[in-house]
Amino acid sequence: MSLNTEQIVQEIRAGFESMMVLVQDNKKATADEIERGVFRQVLSLGGQLMQLFFALRSEACERTPEFSNRR
């Protein structure tokens, strides 16, 4: 994995930990508040996971320069 993908993975892990804290440490929040918070964070994590997917695919693609002999 490149530095970019490693950074994305760390952000995903931090986002998941943030979700765990939201659920575990909110003693006075209502179920509705927790559900909304979890939903927002899940959407964000989904976006980050797709970003990681595309970054990994991009790394895996072999790139060779194409030169044209056209004039």
TORLUM-134715 format. One record per atom (N, C-alpha, C): x, z, y; residue in three letters. Coordinates in pm, whole numbers, plus 50000, padded with zeros to 5 digits. Example, Ala and Ser with C-alpha at 12.3 -4.5 7.8 and 13.67 -1.06 7.14 Angstrom:
513195078049431ala
512305078049550ala
513205078049670ala
512855070849775ser
513675071449894ser
512905078750003ser
This chain:
500835000049883met
500005000050000met
500885000050124met
500424993150225ser
501174992550350ser
500855004950434ser
501585006250542leu
501365017350634leu
499935017150686leu
499415005250715asn
498065003950766asn
497035008950664asn
497175004950538thr
496205009350438thr
496355024250409thr
497555029250413glu
497765043750393glu
497065051650504glu
497135046550625gln
496475053150738gln
494965052950719gln
494425041850673ile
492985040850649ile
492565050750541ile
493365051850434val
493055061250326val
493035075550379val
493995078950463gln
494035092450520gln
492815095150608gln
492395085050684glu
491195086550767glu
489945088350681glu
489875081250570ile
488735082650478ile
488715096650419ile
489855101450376arg
489915115050321arg
489525125450424arg
490005123650547ala
489655133050654ala
488155132550682ala
487565120650680gly
486125119250701gly
485325126050592gly
485785124850468phe
485095131450358phe
485185146650372phe
486365151550407glu
486545165950427glu
485645170850541glu
485515162850645ser
484645166350756ser
483195167650711ser
482795158750620met
481445159450566met
481255172250484met
482255175750407met
482175188050326met
482045200250417met
482805200450525val
482735211650621val
481345212150683val
480815200650721leu
479475200050780leu
478455206750688leu
478515203650561val
477535208950465val
477795223650433val
479055227250416gln
479375240850371gln
479345251350482gln
479685247450603asp
479865257550709asp
478715258450808asp
477655250950789asn
476515251550879asn
475455260650821asn
475525273150859lys
474595283050803lys
473235282650872lys
473195278250998lys
471945278751074lys
471285265151094lys
471935254551050ala
471385241151070ala
470205238850976ala
469285230651021thr
468145227150936thr
468565216050839thr
467755214050738ala
468025203350641ala
468025189850712ala
467145188050809asp
467075175650884asp
468385173050960asp
468915183251024glu
470165181851100glu
471335178351008glu
471375185050894ile
472455182250799ile
472315168250743ile
471095164450708glu
470865151050653glu
471285140250753glu
470945141950879arg
471325132150981arg
472835131450996arg
473475143050998gly
474935143451010gly
475625136850892gly
475145139850772val
475715133950651val
475495118850652val
474305114450691phe
473995100150693phe
474925092750789phe
475115098350909arg
476035092051006arg
477435090950949arg
477885101650887gln
479255101750833gln
479385092450713gln
478365091550631val
478405082350516val
478485067950565val
477735064650669leu
477815051050726leu
479215048250780leu
479785058050846ser
481145056450899ser
482155054650786ser
482025062850682leu
482925061750567leu
482765048250498leu
481545043350490gly
481315030150431gly
482035019350508gly
482005020050639gly
482735010550722gly
484225011450701gly
484735023650692gln
486165025450668gln
486565020350529gln
485715022650430leu
486005017850295leu
486025002550290leu
485124996250363met
485144981550369met
486394976650441met
486794983750546gln
488034980250616gln
489224981250521gln
489254991750439leu
490324993450340leu
490274982050238leu
489094978750190phe
488934967850095phe
489534954850149phe
489164951350272phe
489664938850330phe
491164939450358phe
491664951050397ala
493104952550419ala
493874950850288ala
493354956650180leu
494004955250049leu
493934940850001leu
492804934250020arg
492684920149982arg
493654911450061arg
493774914550189ser
494674907050275ser
496124908450228ser
496504920650189glu
497854923050138glu
498094915550008glu
497054914549926ala
497214908349794ala
497294893049801ala
496774887349908cys
496794872749921cys
498204868049954cys
498624858349878glu
499944852649902glu
499814842850017glu
500664844450113arg
500614835450229arg
501854826850232arg
501634813950233thr
502754804750247thr
502464795850367thr
503454793850450pro
503214785450567pro
502934771150527pro
502014765050596glu
501694751050572glu
502264742750685glu
503044733050649phe
503634724250748phe
503014710450732phe
502694704650841ser
502094691450838ser
503114681050884ser
503124669950815asn
504034658950851asn
503344649050944asn
502164652450990arg
501434643451079arg
502084642851216arg
502014631151278arg
502534629551414arg
501534622751499arg
